[in-house]
């Protein structure tokens, strides 16, 4: 489908989630191709890095209006958050706020890499009027992972781990590595099934064909699986569902769900009818209740909107424990 859209050097490209189901190598190629594409590209995507790499403008649908801004997604996000903080700071003088925004635009445009596509973006940012920057009305979930215990020096030791499918296809063979304190490790593979099998094994949900793995005695894990279907095959409502995975009364669980953007009567909705994105927010809430010092994330951005991805990313950058995650 992608080849069909790109074939013939069209005057206009309309791309709806073009990075879905693509491996990292292909996404990188597509970013480079679109960065040098000389015609118009309109793209919808939840991949922030992809948007930052290819976009010169961002169209924001907010307050019932459609507005176009110069700059990529990160510029739009950072500037709208700055505008929101300024709105909440009633004591700051208008001239001080304007100066702060102008300085933000100057710093952001100075950091833009020099290429044909990004040079034009830089010029647009330099011409941007600070009056165009408005706070967003979007809500971001409160994703905060807090390890209950500091991890020791031994995190995970993997020795000779191997796995085949039932048909005898080798997924991985003789895998050996150690994870050390503070490591945040990304797993890359052209075969996502292999990495999902690996994560299932180190979480005790699947047996390897050979080899061993050993977690340190101080390590507690929280796992976000790729397939969460079995978790939601129940008639429980959100409050009762979440209560299975942590201590706390109904009021506490409702407050926790509220942080994850479930409010009012929504918390009494049956989990079996939730959308893919809502289920992912529930699974992330479940992980937070574990207060783990090692997070294991299998393709964590699946089904999440940009607001949830941004909140997730912001917390992972400051998380004090270890992270193992799969990027397709």
Secondary structure, 3 states (H helix, E strand, C coil): CHHHHHCCCCCEEEEECCCCCCCHHHHHHHHHHHHCCCCEEEEECCCHHHHHHHCCEEEEEECCEEEEEECCHHHHHHHHHHHHHHHHCCCCCHHHHHHHHHHHHHHHHHCCCCCHHHHHHHHHHHHCCHHHCCCCCCCCCCCCCCCCCCCCCEEEEEEEEEEECCCCCEEEEEEEEEEECCCEEEEECCCHHHHHHHHHHHCCCCCCCEEEEEECCCCCEEEECCCCHHHHCCCCEHHHHHHCCCCCCHHHHHHHHHHCCCCHHHHHCEHHHCCHHHHHHHHHHHHHHCCCCEEEEECCCCCCCHHHHHHHHHHHHHCCCEEEEEEC
